[in-house]
Amino acid sequence: MDWTTPDLCDTHPEVQVAEPLFRGFGGRVAFHGAITTVRCHEDNSRVRELAGMPGQGRVMVVDGGGSLRRALLGDQIAANAARNGWAGFLIHGAVRDVEVLAQLDLGVQALAAHPMKTEKRGLGEVDVPVRFAGVDFHPGHWLYADANGVIVSASPL
């Protein structure tokens, strides 16, 4: 990579910086891309649908309300996302199958791991503004994440 989030913060002090709540679970430590958002609570139906579509280097920002009772991302959906060209995920919630996630060429940051899958009820909203970790995430804005943290910019850096 030719960037780090500290360097980007130094040269672009206007970026939003997420509170340091997230752990890295994916095989790709540093990742970036245009944001696509999903708002869902303990139902990853929309995450699964989007992971099956061309990602075009985007980052899926999933607002699970911070729930740690169900995993919003597991090995099958993540592998599908990697095959379809998604750069990564930022999940305000939990993931599972962490041993497999660590082997995928995909960035994954989330609050924690939890072994229970979600129920599929077809719920959730796509491409709506969401807010968590002190940051406003808007579809089309840009997310940059590495081992130092997560930042968001209205335009590519």
C-alpha angles and dihedrals in degrees: 000000000000094000143051126196091243090055091047091050090051094052097035109037089169093074122109114242119208120228109260097259102121135092125203116244104159131090090242109070097187121042140152142177148128113308127250112181134212124186112198139142118218091327118095097184093120092045089054092048094050093045087059092057129075108283097195091201094305128145119232111220108199120195105200092167090253092286114163095185097088134027113242093194131038139166099282098049091042093050089049090050091050091050090050096053104257113155095210155300135262107196126190089202139035138311133198140202088053094171090061095041088057090058097051125095089238135104113237125177121172141151098256147325123269126174099217119096123218128254113252106230098147092249129143143079127252128210097007123134112263133186130206138130088033093296135109111224114201125184108257096025117114129253125200120188135175138144089293097058148279126293133180130207131184088229138024115285 
